[in-house]
Amino acid sequence: MITFSSTATRHNEISQTHGRYDQNAARFVVSSDLWSEAISVNSVATCRLWNHMEIRHEEHSVEVVKIRPIENGQLLECAVSIPFVGRVISFQLHVTVDPISGYLQLTLPQSELVEWMPDAATLMSIDILPEMGAASAGQDGYLFLPCFSGVLHRFDHDMARELRLTIYAAQPQWAMKCHFNLFGIQTLGHRFCGMVTQGDHDAELVVRSHFGPEKTYSVHASWVYRWDHSDAMIDGDRQLTLCPVSSDGKAYNQFARIYRQWLRDERGLQTLEQKAQTRPAVCDFAQTYLLKIMMGYKKPDLNGQGDYQSNTTFAQAQAILQRMRDDGIDHITTQMVGWNAQGHDGRYPQRFPVNEQAGGESAMRELIQWGATQNVYIGVHDNFSDSYQCGDDFDMANVIVGRDGRHWRNVPWAGGFNWRLCPLQSIKHAQRDMPRIAQLGVKANYYMDAIGALSTCHSDDHPADRRAIMAGFQAIFNLAQKHFDTVSTEIAFGPYLHLMDGVYMTHGVESAGKFTDFVEHYVDEHVPALAVALHNGIRYHLAHSLALQGRRGALMDCLWGAMPFIEIACEHVPGVHGMPTYDDVREYVLTSQQLCCRQLADRVSVDIEAIEQVADELWHTTYADGKVVQTDFASGKVTVS
Ligand SMILES: [Zn+2]
């Protein structure tokens, strides 16, 4: 089984099936017995480097010097040369095909990567199989991008664009929400997905739309070795896995199933049944009715000195929860937002004393004890990323330092300007405070807020590259798992999914469009691929704003396989966290309880195979046991067949 060949005849034949006739440009054909069709590429790789002589970034083609057979594939000896000095970079690319799955793996071992003249040129990144399988304008099909819950980009745009999308969003791209390491393409001729399976913390996707003289559409992976030319080289082996898929059903569902299997096999994401063997409370949490109660926060002030505004005291929270109990919601978990000193975003990393304006620690303990008798579990909404100068625990030495030596001051919240904590430092706060939170009686669920992007830290004392920053968050989540039965967070970043029991899931991209033109230029359709990947592993819920849509919001939960969620307060308070009251969302609560927690309760622990819109107002969610949930927005009915 040949995986790479440069046979001109073969290429011409293939390129014609793609409708591309540039005989001189294309040199390589990727093929295997298990791929339905061979795919031509112009080059195996291109390389970005920093030319120290010219003081600039340059892009160079990678020359394949030699091809040797190895078991299940080929080894490509590659080199990059620049004018005047010749070869500056060399590496070996191992190209193998898994004989069973047909997956094509391209691996670049770190030990075989050499910078021959680092004073002349340093490696920035290697684009691998650039524009592989590119589609031409007007074709049917799409690029699949791992943003939000899955983005489809069609081949019908009219402006040439190129985007380098950081896998696991960096701060400048936080609003694009690229949180997982999967991409794909479906054309008339082929469909396959790719996963950056090693070195995924330092990788990009290169998305080209209506690009170049042929106006092609493509997405390929790039392994990043330096984010800035002054950085040390990021080490570690790199690997890209390409997976052909059959033409059966919608491609994005197939991509999601492949990604799910990889998360389970390689990254330790467990099914609910597997989790229950060591942590039985997880299944309980997966079935619970979840809500956030906003307790209060200070008025906007850049120094965090605004007056406190109360939404809900601990006593008022009990009254809300009692009303839900009276409405038949018999199993509830809450995340108390602003339980901590001076309310939501009040004085982090200081969290004690417990919010005194809301009743203080004794009132919180009373609420927890009352809940324990009512099947109502009180958890906290917590945060190890933000710090405020108004708090007692503020220490600039814990803050992330940028390449320019400046401490990172992020946008202001209720505590004033928000200095972002390096997780290598904030774990000390977690070690100190998590046991104390647990001693309050918080047990069933713990929620960590505000991990929105992966940065690098250039502090002399606690430097961290993106992989180390993620390892820092993982360590905090591991600690949380020791103290609490289940752990939730805001955003489903691929590298910590195996540590997560609950996440938000984006079901609509409209609000993100306010922060990034990515939505306007790249999102032709937003699809529930992430739901297919995470269902029966992690309890997920959609945005709280859906609850304002009443029954329609609950129907949206059903088609996504999501569990219900509301975010409420006892009293309206003006400001950025305007929250509905229980009455505002009661119709949603009653309907979602009936649909998600009763009618579809047994669906929670079954894999989802596909989610598809089959008519204008009709969606089918197909489960691995063959049952199909039909969500009909026209009639408002949900049926299982
Ligand atoms: Zn640091």
Residues whose N, C-alpha, C, O or C-beta is under 5 A from the ligand:
A	BS01	ZN	C422 L424 C457 S459 H462 P463 A464
